[in-house]
Amino acid sequence: MKIYELVHMHGAETLADGRFHYGDCAMLGCFSSAERVAAAIEKYRSIPGFCDYPNGFVVFAHEVEEHAVLVYLANVYIHDAEYEFEYSRNLGVFKNEGDARLAVEVFRQDNSTRWEVDGLIVEWSVDQYTLDEMNCTDGFEY
């Protein structure tokens, strides 16, 4: 089964000191079809904040082994203390929480380096989403 992860990215800019700020990213939901994600994007385009950045929508397609109502996204987020360096990565979309937690544990074992020596902080998460449910429907101010 194909799952469509919808995110919105906005506010990228070059700062006064010349550094590039990548802006903000909001996870908007996981959807069961391309048609449902397209309908969600149209709804989001009328919500405060999202309507100011109507081209900030990005869709990532993932394969899940079988049909599910709930899906679990396993994520890793690496940053320095000042958040001058930030990197996030989705480790996969899973039909059950156990498989998502296993993906995090495998990543941790495969990358058991001492990131703190380089001043990096590593955070992990497993987030549950109900298919075809919109998140962040209150919008945002930027």
ROKETOR-418258 format. One record per residue (C-alpha): residue in three letters; chain; x, y, z negated. Coordinates in Angstrom, 3 decimals. Each point is the difference from the previous one (the first is absolute). Layout:
! ROKETOR-418258
<r code="ALA" unit="A" x="X" y="Y" z="Z"/>
...
This chain:
! ROKETOR-418258
<r code="MET" unit="A" x="0.000" y="0.000" z="0.000"/>
<r code="LYS" unit="A" x="1.289" y="3.439" z="0.858"/>
<r code="ILE" unit="A" x="-0.163" y="2.720" z="-2.697"/>
<r code="TYR" unit="A" x="0.411" y="3.700" z="0.802"/>
<r code="GLU" unit="A" x="1.727" y="2.128" z="-2.655"/>
<r code="LEU" unit="A" x="-0.893" y="3.693" z="0.329"/>
<r code="VAL" unit="A" x="2.271" y="2.712" z="-1.420"/>
<r code="HIS" unit="A" x="0.104" y="3.756" z="0.403"/>
<r code="MET" unit="A" x="3.254" y="1.983" z="0.165"/>
<r code="HIS" unit="A" x="0.080" y="3.767" z="-0.312"/>
<r code="GLY" unit="A" x="2.091" y="2.972" z="-1.000"/>
<r code="ALA" unit="A" x="3.390" y="-0.844" z="1.514"/>
<r code="GLU" unit="A" x="2.192" y="3.096" z="0.075"/>
<r code="THR" unit="A" x="3.546" y="1.313" z="-0.024"/>
<r code="LEU" unit="A" x="0.712" y="1.576" z="-3.381"/>
<r code="ALA" unit="A" x="1.729" y="3.371" z="-0.518"/>
<r code="ASP" unit="A" x="3.287" y="-1.773" z="-0.835"/>
<r code="GLY" unit="A" x="-0.093" y="-1.911" z="3.306"/>
<r code="ARG" unit="A" x="-1.036" y="-3.378" z="-1.423"/>
<r code="PHE" unit="A" x="-2.918" y="-1.788" z="1.638"/>
<r code="HIS" unit="A" x="-3.010" y="-0.827" z="-2.200"/>
<r code="TYR" unit="A" x="-2.001" y="-2.899" z="1.373"/>
<r code="GLY" unit="A" x="-3.238" y="1.211" z="-1.564"/>
<r code="ASP" unit="A" x="-2.577" y="-2.192" z="-1.649"/>
<r code="CYS" unit="A" x="-1.573" y="-3.297" z="0.911"/>
<r code="ALA" unit="A" x="-3.396" y="-1.280" z="-1.163"/>
<r code="MET" unit="A" x="-1.146" y="-3.602" z="0.226"/>
<r code="LEU" unit="A" x="-3.555" y="0.189" z="1.346"/>
<r code="GLY" unit="A" x="-1.002" y="-3.641" z="0.111"/>
<r code="CYS" unit="A" x="0.118" y="-3.314" z="1.811"/>
<r code="PHE" unit="A" x="-2.500" y="-0.802" z="2.709"/>
<r code="SER" unit="A" x="-1.147" y="-3.170" z="1.729"/>
<r code="SER" unit="A" x="-0.169" y="1.339" z="3.574"/>
<r code="ALA" unit="A" x="1.344" y="2.727" z="2.240"/>
<r code="GLU" unit="A" x="-3.552" y="1.355" z="0.315"/>
<r code="ARG" unit="A" x="-0.401" y="0.325" z="-3.780"/>
<r code="VAL" unit="A" x="3.328" y="1.783" z="-0.400"/>
<r code="ALA" unit="A" x="-0.945" y="2.393" z="2.835"/>
<r code="ALA" unit="A" x="-3.319" y="0.757" z="-1.727"/>
<r code="ALA" unit="A" x="1.830" y="0.642" z="-3.286"/>
<r code="ILE" unit="A" x="2.395" y="2.418" z="1.720"/>
<r code="GLU" unit="A" x="-2.960" y="1.960" z="1.388"/>
<r code="LYS" unit="A" x="-1.499" y="0.258" z="-3.507"/>
<r code="TYR" unit="A" x="3.345" y="1.047" z="-1.498"/>
<r code="ARG" unit="A" x="0.362" y="2.774" z="2.578"/>
<r code="SER" unit="A" x="-2.921" y="1.801" z="-1.703"/>
<r code="ILE" unit="A" x="1.407" y="-0.287" z="-3.560"/>
<r code="PRO" unit="A" x="1.962" y="2.912" z="-1.556"/>
<r code="GLY" unit="A" x="3.736" y="-0.277" z="0.568"/>
<r code="PHE" unit="A" x="-0.274" y="-2.712" z="2.616"/>
<r code="CYS" unit="A" x="-1.856" y="2.389" z="2.319"/>
<r code="ASP" unit="A" x="3.021" y="2.361" z="-0.210"/>
<r code="TYR" unit="A" x="2.284" y="-2.787" z="1.305"/>
<r code="PRO" unit="A" x="-2.281" y="-1.856" z="2.462"/>
<r code="ASN" unit="A" x="2.913" y="-1.706" z="1.760"/>
<r code="GLY" unit="A" x="1.647" y="-1.406" z="-3.129"/>
<r code="PHE" unit="A" x="-1.691" y="-3.411" z="0.134"/>
<r code="VAL" unit="A" x="2.182" y="-3.054" z="0.504"/>
<r code="VAL" unit="A" x="-1.230" y="-3.599" z="0.335"/>
<r code="PHE" unit="A" x="2.105" y="-3.069" z="-0.762"/>
<r code="ALA" unit="A" x="-1.287" y="-3.421" z="1.078"/>
<r code="HIS" unit="A" x="0.729" y="-3.056" z="-2.157"/>
<r code="GLU" unit="A" x="-0.880" y="-3.659" z="0.378"/>
<r code="VAL" unit="A" x="-1.606" y="-1.771" z="-2.961"/>
<r code="GLU" unit="A" x="-0.346" y="-3.794" z="0.124"/>
<r code="GLU" unit="A" x="-3.743" y="-0.173" z="-0.490"/>
<r code="HIS" unit="A" x="-3.029" y="2.203" z="-0.556"/>
<r code="ALA" unit="A" x="-0.002" y="1.916" z="-3.285"/>
<r code="VAL" unit="A" x="-2.124" y="2.676" z="-1.653"/>
<r code="LEU" unit="A" x="2.870" y="1.168" z="-2.203"/>
<r code="VAL" unit="A" x="3.561" y="0.463" z="1.234"/>
<r code="TYR" unit="A" x="3.188" y="0.703" z="-1.944"/>
<r code="LEU" unit="A" x="2.838" y="2.211" z="1.191"/>
<r code="ALA" unit="A" x="3.446" y="-0.660" z="-1.451"/>
<r code="ASN" unit="A" x="2.190" y="3.119" z="-0.016"/>
<r code="VAL" unit="A" x="3.460" y="1.149" z="-1.021"/>
<r code="TYR" unit="A" x="0.908" y="3.649" z="-0.633"/>
<r code="ILE" unit="A" x="3.666" y="1.037" z="-0.367"/>
<r code="HIS" unit="A" x="1.024" y="3.535" z="-0.971"/>
<r code="ASP" unit="A" x="2.625" y="2.011" z="-1.834"/>
<r code="ALA" unit="A" x="-0.750" y="1.905" z="-3.221"/>
<r code="GLU" unit="A" x="-0.572" y="3.301" z="1.821"/>
<r code="TYR" unit="A" x="-2.093" y="-1.589" z="2.784"/>
<r code="GLU" unit="A" x="2.414" y="1.382" z="2.596"/>
<r code="PHE" unit="A" x="0.234" y="-3.537" z="1.346"/>
<r code="GLU" unit="A" x="-3.222" y="-1.991" z="0.336"/>
<r code="TYR" unit="A" x="-0.748" y="-3.202" z="1.863"/>
<r code="SER" unit="A" x="-3.125" y="-2.110" z="-0.178"/>
<r code="ARG" unit="A" x="-0.744" y="-3.258" z="1.711"/>
<r code="ASN" unit="A" x="-3.046" y="-2.192" z="0.253"/>
<r code="LEU" unit="A" x="1.140" y="-3.592" z="-0.530"/>
<r code="GLY" unit="A" x="-3.198" y="-1.407" z="1.443"/>
<r code="VAL" unit="A" x="-3.748" y="-0.360" z="-0.256"/>
<r code="PHE" unit="A" x="-1.274" y="-3.124" z="-1.754"/>
<r code="LYS" unit="A" x="-3.343" y="-1.675" z="-0.610"/>
<r code="ASN" unit="A" x="0.781" y="-0.676" z="-3.664"/>
<r code="GLU" unit="A" x="1.882" y="1.774" z="-2.759"/>
<r code="GLY" unit="A" x="2.292" y="-2.949" z="-0.731"/>
<r code="ASP" unit="A" x="1.454" y="0.033" z="3.512"/>
<r code="ALA" unit="A" x="0.531" y="3.773" z="-0.207"/>
<r code="ARG" unit="A" x="1.810" y="-0.316" z="-3.343"/>
<r code="LEU" unit="A" x="2.119" y="-2.812" z="1.436"/>
<r code="ALA" unit="A" x="1.044" y="2.279" z="2.901"/>
<r code="VAL" unit="A" x="1.129" y="2.627" z="-2.525"/>
<r code="GLU" unit="A" x="1.947" y="-2.599" z="-1.989"/>
<r code="VAL" unit="A" x="1.703" y="-1.385" z="3.125"/>
<r code="PHE" unit="A" x="0.980" y="3.521" z="1.042"/>
<r code="ARG" unit="A" x="1.402" y="0.651" z="-3.495"/>
<r code="GLN" unit="A" x="2.019" y="-3.230" z="0.087"/>
<r code="ASP" unit="A" x="1.288" y="0.649" z="3.518"/>
<r code="ASN" unit="A" x="1.032" y="3.530" z="-0.993"/>
<r code="SER" unit="A" x="1.381" y="-0.504" z="-3.469"/>
<r code="THR" unit="A" x="2.640" y="2.689" z="0.462"/>
<r code="ARG" unit="A" x="0.520" y="2.567" z="-2.736"/>
<r code="TRP" unit="A" x="-1.748" y="2.978" z="1.600"/>
<r code="GLU" unit="A" x="0.252" y="1.976" z="-3.228"/>
<r code="VAL" unit="A" x="3.776" y="0.266" z="0.557"/>
<r code="ASP" unit="A" x="-0.841" y="2.136" z="3.040"/>
<r code="GLY" unit="A" x="-2.583" y="1.943" z="-2.004"/>
<r code="LEU" unit="A" x="-2.990" y="-1.675" z="1.641"/>
<r code="ILE" unit="A" x="-3.238" y="-0.920" z="-1.724"/>
<r code="VAL" unit="A" x="-2.040" y="-2.897" z="1.358"/>
<r code="GLU" unit="A" x="-3.728" y="-0.310" z="-0.619"/>
<r code="TRP" unit="A" x="-2.300" y="-2.854" z="1.041"/>
<r code="SER" unit="A" x="-3.742" y="-0.216" z="0.391"/>
<r code="VAL" unit="A" x="-2.732" y="-2.352" z="1.088"/>
<r code="ASP" unit="A" x="-3.140" y="1.915" z="0.905"/>
<r code="GLN" unit="A" x="-3.443" y="-1.480" z="0.603"/>
<r code="TYR" unit="A" x="-2.298" y="1.352" z="2.727"/>
<r code="THR" unit="A" x="-3.531" y="-0.930" z="0.957"/>
<r code="LEU" unit="A" x="-0.298" y="-0.357" z="3.766"/>
<r code="ASP" unit="A" x="-1.885" y="2.781" z="1.789"/>
<r code="GLU" unit="A" x="-0.114" y="2.216" z="-3.099"/>
<r code="MET" unit="A" x="1.265" y="3.580" z="0.361"/>
<r code="ASN" unit="A" x="2.381" y="1.322" z="-2.676"/>
<r code="CYS" unit="A" x="0.845" y="3.674" z="-0.663"/>
<r code="THR" unit="A" x="-3.463" y="1.199" z="1.015"/>
<r code="ASP" unit="A" x="0.308" y="3.102" z="-2.200"/>
<r code="GLY" unit="A" x="2.632" y="1.394" z="2.359"/>
<r code="PHE" unit="A" x="2.974" y="2.068" z="-1.129"/>
<r code="GLU" unit="A" x="1.373" y="3.526" z="-0.163"/>
<r code="TYR" unit="A" x="3.429" y="0.695" z="1.432"/>
